[in-house]
Amino acid sequence: MSAGLVVILGGGESGVGAALLAKQKEKEVFVSDFGEIKMEYINELINAQIDFEESGHDFEKLEKAILVVKSPGIPEKAKVIQFLRERNIPIVSEIEYGSKYYAGTVIGITGSNGKTTTTGLVHHILKCGGKDVQIGGNYGISFCRLLSEGSPAIVVLEISSFQLDDIEDFKSDIAILLNITPDHLDRYDYKFENYIEAKFKIVANQKEGDVLIYNGEDEEIRKRVAHKIKNQKTKEILSDDYKNGITSKDGSQKIELTLKGQHNLFNARCAVEAARELGISEEEIAQALGSFKNAPHRLETVAIIDGIEFINDSKATNVDASYYALSAMDKVVVWIAGGTDKGNDYSVLFPLVKQKVIALICLGVDNEKLIKSFDGKVDILMETQHIAKAVRWAKNLSVSGEAVLLTPACASFDLFKNYMDRGDQFREAVLKHKK
């Protein structure tokens, strides 16, 4: 890469990670953020002697860039992106920039739901198998930050459609494509097809010998694989592969799994297939699946109080994720849902709600659509804007042997900072009821 100014747009985790890597590679680096940068990241930039600006863009300076690394949260329609496009200044994603400096094995995992769990599973199995492996991407630590701190033999990356939008040469040696259901359509001109194409970039640069593990029962994936896949090795995962649980390769041993739900059996099956591709033994796989602990806010049992199980599934920010959560329940449920609606169609949940839910507590600023959708479909329907009140009501409506399930099916930004804040407040409210 020739000398010149590398501009990093966005001063969050991915932007600062890219800046640190660029500085390490002795590039002239400038970080520009339209909003405010968190103090923890400001301190990192200052300590690394990286020039930055916040609360606006210096377009005159940006025009001098030979390359722009864009944080995934910045949409194509943003004024700064249009300014750079008009001047033909190259723009790449953070994972694309990182890939220019990495020669190891990449396992890339994408899908509308289940990315974090599957990424964590793959990493845990490989770690238990003695591999030199690091985890990152959308998981919490950016790809570029990982590379600024070292170069492991294998990286396991959770990758969103936003991160795939501006790749050129980035390649997953093993790609896992979990599912594609409508999500983030406001980013893709409200066209599902555009979102699907973004997800399929996970296989765009794969070569002969690379591997694609995919959901063979996802119609949108299945009908495109035949047209998109050329020389890769493919592994189609079907429900018959895990209907009786996860087993050893020869089928002789059933493997115990710590996770709830059929959807997590599928996620685990994908992770197992990736591990086998990298030579992990059946014994190591079994031990790893039996010791895995999922990230918080994903069907996480917070407490059992008076025989009532309180489950935090705050990460379920769309209908599909809540469908999986409700499907996983083997007991009567008091359901807490609501938040910022993404144009949801709740009808897919009606049969599960009829079968399992005795009460729905709507937690949001505007609950009108949720109430209208489930009016007459559940015996008890209540609403509040206070999570402590929702938890108290739910406990009073439940008896021993039942569950209180927070699986919102909506984004969190009406009442909370993010889904993590929502889940943390739920946990705090629940634990106050412990004697």
Secondary structure, DSSP 8 states (H G I E B T S, - for coil): --SSEEEEE--SHHHHHHHHHHHHTT-EEEEE-SS---HHHHHHHHHTT-EEE-SS--HHHHTTEEEEEE-TTS-TTSHHHHHHHHTT--EEEHHHHHHTT--SEEEEEE-SSSHHHHHHHHHHHHHHTT--EEEEETTSS-HHHHHHH---SEEEEE--HHHHTT-SS---SEEEE----S--GGGGTT-HHHHHHHHGGGGTT--TT-EEEEETT-HHHHHHHHHH-SS-EEEEE-GGGTTT-EE-TTS-SEE---S-SHHHHHHHHHHHHHHHHTT--HHHHHHHHHH----TTSSEEEEEETTEEEEE-TT--SHHHHHHHHHH--S-EEEEE-SB--S--GGGGHHHHHHHEEEEEEESS--HHHHHHHTTTSSEEEEES-HHHHHHHHHHH--TT-EEEE--SSBSTTTSSSHHHHHHHHHHHHHTT--
